[in-house]
Amino acid sequence: MTLRNRLLGVAAGVALDAALGEVPGPHPVAGFGRVMLAVEARLWRDQRSAGVGHAVVGTGLGLLAGALAPSVAVAAWVTVAARGLDEAARRVEEALVAGDLPRARAALPSLVGRDPSALDEKEIARAVVESVAENAVDALVVPVWWGAVAGAPGACAARAVNTLDAMVGYRSPRYRHFGWASARLDDAAAFVPARLTALAVALLCPSRAGAVLEAVRQDAPRHPSPNAGVAEAAFAGALGLRLGGPTRYATGLELRPTLGTGRPPEVCDIARARALLRRLTALTALTSLLGGLAVAPACGRSR
């Protein structure tokens, strides 16, 4: 498959996700997760080697699913989840605007793996903004990048790796060793997309481009994730916010470094982060489309 077809295919997939949301019926990613739970039950040992086997099986299933996909466009539609991310953030935002803190806490786990039980309004707002930033990479740019590089198998394998990381990539006693391979694979798959995301955010916010790049350069390296820190720092710089700080997960309290030099997020900033996500989605689709159209003459002359 030519680069032209791959680029046009991922552009179509992003457009389908933006227009229609998730594919109808049982979502393939949810089915993949159930299969990998069964694989984990058979393979789990408190060893890295067992986790490597788990990661190989999961990545192989992703590649196979991509090989069987009818087109790059369909594979991208299945693997891109930008609209779902936007809607999940909107549900928390609406609860906070309505003053319904219990409903906001109940909706938060659809976005982040934090313990929401003791979070106040501003802490929830921070969690949502950070999740929108981090997942802009995983739910949008990663599948688009790998779909453009390697077609439907690339997009599906990248989504499989990200799902594996979400399932077993935690630094908990059970997954400290078993989840190591999945976490490192996910870091590798998102390395380039995270930095493309930061550049795109700077382009989308030209008046804040300097702050975006400075936050990425200065603050992102201190984040425990080589990719989430880049995306969160970029959003912090673009929105004039300060992200990071004490973060409570089910596995305990983590003292995250601060990202950006602005004020702490408030409820109103969720809408701003969502708007930036939608602009990033549009830019991703447009760039893929124009890239596909631009390479068509060169591909035609090379045959």
C-alpha positions as CSV (number, residue, x, y, z in Angstrom):
1,M,0.0,0.0,0.0
2,T,1.3,3.4,-0.9
3,L,2.0,6.3,1.5
4,R,-0.7,8.2,-0.3
5,N,-3.3,5.6,0.5
6,R,-2.2,5.3,4.1
7,L,-2.3,9.0,4.6
8,L,-5.7,9.4,3.0
9,G,-7.0,6.4,4.9
10,V,-6.0,7.8,8.3
11,A,-7.5,11.1,7.4
12,A,-10.8,9.4,6.6
13,G,-10.6,7.4,9.9
14,V,-10.1,10.6,11.9
15,A,-13.0,12.2,10.1
16,L,-15.3,9.2,10.7
17,D,-14.4,9.3,14.4
18,A,-15.1,13.0,14.6
19,A,-18.4,12.7,12.8
20,L,-19.8,9.4,14.2
21,G,-17.8,8.5,17.3
22,E,-17.0,4.9,18.1
23,V,-17.8,2.1,15.7
24,P,-21.3,0.7,16.3
25,G,-21.8,-2.5,18.2
26,P,-19.3,-4.2,20.6
27,H,-16.0,-2.3,20.4
28,P,-13.1,-4.4,19.1
29,V,-10.8,-2.8,21.6
30,A,-13.0,-4.0,24.5
31,G,-13.0,-7.5,22.9
32,F,-9.2,-7.4,22.7
33,G,-9.1,-6.5,26.4
34,R,-11.2,-9.5,27.3
35,V,-8.9,-11.8,25.3
36,M,-5.8,-10.4,26.9
37,L,-7.3,-10.9,30.4
38,A,-7.6,-14.6,29.6
39,V,-4.0,-14.6,28.2
40,E,-2.8,-12.9,31.4
41,A,-4.5,-15.5,33.5
42,R,-2.5,-18.2,31.7
43,L,0.8,-16.5,31.5
44,W,1.1,-14.4,34.6
45,R,4.2,-14.8,36.7
46,D,6.1,-12.2,38.6
47,Q,8.8,-12.1,36.0
48,R,9.6,-9.8,33.1
49,S,10.0,-12.8,30.7
50,A,6.3,-13.7,31.3
51,G,5.3,-10.1,30.6
52,V,7.3,-10.2,27.4
53,G,5.3,-13.2,26.2
54,H,2.1,-11.4,27.1
55,A,3.2,-8.3,25.2
56,V,4.2,-10.4,22.1
57,V,0.8,-12.1,22.0
58,G,-1.1,-8.8,22.3
59,T,1.0,-7.0,19.7
60,G,0.6,-10.0,17.4
61,L,-3.1,-10.0,17.8
62,G,-3.1,-6.3,16.9
63,L,-1.0,-6.9,13.8
64,L,-3.4,-9.7,12.8
65,A,-6.5,-7.6,13.3
66,G,-4.9,-4.9,11.1
67,A,-4.1,-7.4,8.4
68,L,-7.7,-8.5,8.4
69,A,-9.1,-4.9,8.4
70,P,-10.9,-4.0,5.2
71,S,-9.0,-0.7,4.9
72,V,-6.8,1.8,6.6
73,A,-9.8,4.1,7.1
74,V,-11.7,1.4,9.0
75,A,-8.6,0.6,11.1
76,A,-8.1,4.2,11.9
77,W,-11.8,4.7,12.8
78,V,-11.5,1.8,15.2
79,T,-8.3,2.9,16.8
80,V,-8.8,6.7,17.0
81,A,-10.9,7.8,20.0
82,A,-10.6,11.5,20.0
83,R,-14.3,12.1,20.1
84,G,-14.8,9.6,22.9
85,L,-12.1,11.4,24.9
86,D,-13.8,14.7,24.3
87,E,-17.2,13.3,25.4
88,A,-15.7,11.7,28.5
89,A,-14.2,15.1,29.5
90,R,-17.5,16.8,28.8
91,R,-19.4,14.6,31.1
92,V,-17.1,15.4,34.0
93,E,-17.2,19.1,33.1
94,E,-21.0,19.2,33.0
95,A,-21.2,17.6,36.5
96,L,-18.8,20.1,37.9
97,V,-20.6,23.1,36.3
98,A,-23.8,21.7,37.8
99,G,-22.1,21.6,41.2
100,D,-22.6,17.8,41.4
101,L,-19.3,16.7,42.8
102,P,-20.3,13.0,43.4
103,R,-21.3,12.7,39.7
104,A,-18.1,14.2,38.6
105,R,-16.1,11.8,40.8
106,A,-18.1,8.9,39.4
107,A,-17.4,10.0,35.8
108,L,-13.7,10.6,36.3
109,P,-12.5,7.0,36.2
110,S,-13.5,6.8,32.5
111,L,-10.6,9.2,31.9
112,V,-7.9,8.5,34.5
113,G,-6.9,5.8,36.9
114,R,-6.9,8.1,39.9
115,D,-8.7,7.6,43.2
116,P,-11.5,10.3,42.8
117,S,-13.0,9.8,46.3
118,A,-11.2,12.6,48.0
119,L,-10.7,15.0,45.0
120,D,-12.2,18.4,45.2
121,E,-13.4,20.5,42.2
122,K,-10.1,21.9,41.2
123,E,-8.3,18.6,41.6
124,I,-10.8,17.0,39.3
125,A,-10.4,19.8,36.8
126,R,-6.7,19.3,36.8
127,A,-7.1,15.5,36.3
128,V,-9.4,16.1,33.3
129,V,-7.0,18.6,31.7
130,E,-4.0,16.3,32.2
131,S,-6.0,13.3,30.8
132,V,-7.1,15.2,27.7
133,A,-3.5,16.2,27.1
134,E,-2.0,12.8,27.6
135,N,-4.7,10.9,25.7
136,A,-4.5,13.3,22.8
137,V,-1.4,11.4,22.0
138,D,-2.7,7.9,22.7
139,A,-6.2,8.3,21.3
140,L,-5.3,10.4,18.3
141,V,-1.8,10.9,17.2
142,V,-0.3,7.5,17.9
143,P,-2.8,5.5,15.7
144,V,-2.6,8.1,13.0
145,W,1.2,8.1,13.0
146,W,1.5,4.3,12.9
147,G,-1.4,4.0,10.4
148,A,0.5,6.4,8.1
149,V,3.8,4.5,8.7
150,A,2.6,0.9,8.5
151,G,-1.1,1.0,7.4
152,A,-3.9,-0.8,9.2
153,P,-1.5,-3.3,11.0
154,G,0.5,-0.4,12.4
155,A,-2.6,1.4,13.7
156,C,-4.1,-1.7,15.3
157,A,-0.8,-2.9,16.8
158,A,-0.2,0.6,18.3
159,R,-3.7,0.6,19.8
160,A,-3.1,-2.9,21.1
161,V,0.2,-1.9,22.8
162,N,-1.5,1.1,24.4
163,T,-4.3,-1.1,25.7
164,L,-1.8,-3.5,27.1
165,D,0.0,-0.7,28.9
166,A,-3.4,0.5,30.3
167,M,-4.0,-3.0,31.6
168,V,-0.7,-4.1,33.0
169,G,1.7,-1.2,32.8
170,Y,1.2,0.0,36.4
171,R,3.9,0.0,38.9
172,S,1.9,-2.1,41.3
173,P,3.2,-5.2,43.1
174,R,1.4,-7.5,40.6
175,Y,2.6,-5.7,37.4
176,R,6.0,-4.2,38.4
177,H,7.7,-7.0,36.5
178,F,5.0,-8.5,34.4
179,G,3.9,-5.1,32.9
180,W,7.5,-3.9,32.2
181,A,7.5,-5.0,28.5
182,S,4.1,-3.5,27.7
183,A,5.0,-0.2,29.4
184,R,8.3,0.0,27.5
185,L,6.6,-0.9,24.2
186,D,4.0,1.8,24.7
187,D,6.8,4.3,25.5
188,A,8.5,3.5,22.2
189,A,5.3,3.6,20.2
190,A,4.3,7.0,21.5
191,F,7.8,8.6,21.5
192,V,7.6,10.3,18.1
193,P,3.8,11.0,18.3
194,A,4.1,12.8,21.6
195,R,6.7,15.2,20.2
196,L,4.6,15.7,17.1
197,T,1.7,16.6,19.4
198,A,3.7,19.2,21.2
199,L,4.8,20.8,17.8
200,A,1.1,20.7,16.7
201,V,0.0,22.4,19.9
202,A,2.6,25.1,19.4
203,L,1.4,25.7,15.8
204,L,-2.2,25.8,16.9
205,C,-1.4,28.4,19.6
206,P,1.1,30.7,17.9
207,S,0.9,33.4,20.6
208,R,1.8,30.8,23.2
209,A,4.3,28.8,21.1
210,G,7.3,30.0,23.1
211,A,5.6,29.0,26.4
212,V,4.7,25.6,24.9
213,L,8.2,24.8,23.7
214,E,9.8,26.1,26.9
215,A,7.5,23.9,29.1
216,V,8.3,20.9,27.0
217,R,12.0,21.6,27.1
218,Q,12.2,22.6,30.8
219,D,9.5,20.6,32.6
220,A,8.7,17.5,30.5
221,P,12.0,15.7,31.2
222,R,11.2,15.7,35.0
223,H,8.0,13.7,34.4
224,P,8.1,10.0,35.1
225,S,6.6,9.3,31.6
226,P,8.8,10.2,28.6
227,N,5.7,10.9,26.6
228,A,2.8,12.0,28.9
229,G,5.1,14.7,30.3
230,V,5.6,16.1,26.8
231,A,1.9,16.3,26.0
232,E,0.9,17.7,29.4
233,A,3.7,20.3,29.3
234,A,2.6,21.4,25.8
235,F,-1.1,21.8,27.0
236,A,0.1,23.6,30.1
237,G,2.1,26.1,28.1
238,A,-0.7,26.6,25.5
239,L,-3.4,27.1,28.1
240,G,-1.3,29.2,30.5
241,L,-1.7,26.6,33.3
242,R,0.4,24.8,35.8
243,L,-0.2,21.0,35.8
244,G,1.3,18.2,37.9
245,G,1.8,18.0,41.6
246,P,0.6,15.4,44.2
247,T,-1.5,12.8,42.4
248,R,-3.3,10.0,44.1
249,Y,-3.8,6.7,42.3
250,A,-5.3,3.4,43.6
251,T,-1.7,2.3,44.1
252,G,-0.8,5.3,46.3
253,L,0.3,8.9,46.2
254,E,2.8,10.1,43.6
255,L,4.5,13.5,43.8
256,R,4.5,14.5,40.1
257,P,6.7,17.5,39.0
258,T,4.9,20.7,38.0
259,L,4.5,21.5,34.3
260,G,4.2,25.0,33.1
261,T,4.3,28.3,35.0
262,G,0.7,29.4,35.0
263,R,-2.2,29.1,37.5
264,P,-3.7,25.8,38.6
265,P,-6.6,24.6,36.4
266,E,-10.2,25.5,37.1
267,V,-13.4,24.0,35.8
268,C,-13.5,26.5,32.9
269,D,-10.2,25.2,31.7
270,I,-11.8,21.8,30.8
271,A,-13.6,23.5,28.0
272,R,-10.4,25.1,26.8
273,A,-8.5,21.8,26.8
274,R,-11.4,20.1,24.9
275,A,-11.4,22.9,22.3
276,L,-7.6,22.5,21.9
277,L,-8.2,18.7,21.4
278,R,-10.8,19.3,18.7
279,R,-8.5,21.7,16.9
280,L,-5.7,19.2,17.2
281,T,-8.0,16.5,15.7
282,A,-8.9,18.8,12.8
283,L,-5.2,19.6,12.2
284,T,-4.3,15.9,12.3
285,A,-7.0,15.0,9.7
286,L,-6.1,18.0,7.5
287,T,-2.4,17.3,7.6
288,S,-2.9,13.7,6.7
289,L,-5.3,14.6,3.9
290,L,-3.0,17.3,2.4
291,G,0.0,15.0,2.8
292,G,-1.7,12.2,0.9
293,L,-2.7,14.5,-1.9
294,A,0.8,16.0,-2.1
295,V,2.6,12.7,-2.5
296,A,0.2,11.4,-5.2
297,P,2.0,13.0,-8.2
298,A,5.4,11.6,-6.9
299,C,3.9,8.1,-6.5
300,G,2.4,8.3,-10.0
301,R,5.7,9.3,-11.6
302,S,7.6,6.5,-9.8
303,R,5.6,3.7,-11.3
